[in-house]
């Protein structure tokens, strides 16, 4: 009986961990045939660590990263997408389980 309860608790914890898994959030911006990609990446499928990458002209660079502060990458990534939009870029986010697609 003790083994059954332990197994049930372990399964429950595993299932709750899966529901909090983070999926990379990709936003693609276009202007006059050019494309830019802003990605919030979760290497461990958890909220932290995370990083925001920016890709243009076949080159990619890390703009921000966080090891401890939850929400840091998301806030900076979204602010950068909004800046792109203000510069005239048309941006759309890839649908993920946590968000729905948006177009600016």
CORTA-V20091 format. One record per helix or strand. SS is the DSSP state (helix for helix, strand for strand). FROM is the first residue (numbers start at 1). TO is the last residue. If there is no record, write none. Layout:
SS	FROM	TO
SS	FROM	TO
//
This chain:
helix	2	19
strand	25	31
strand	34	41
strand	50	56
strand	59	66
helix	72	86
strand	90	93
strand	96	96
strand	99	99
strand	103	103
//
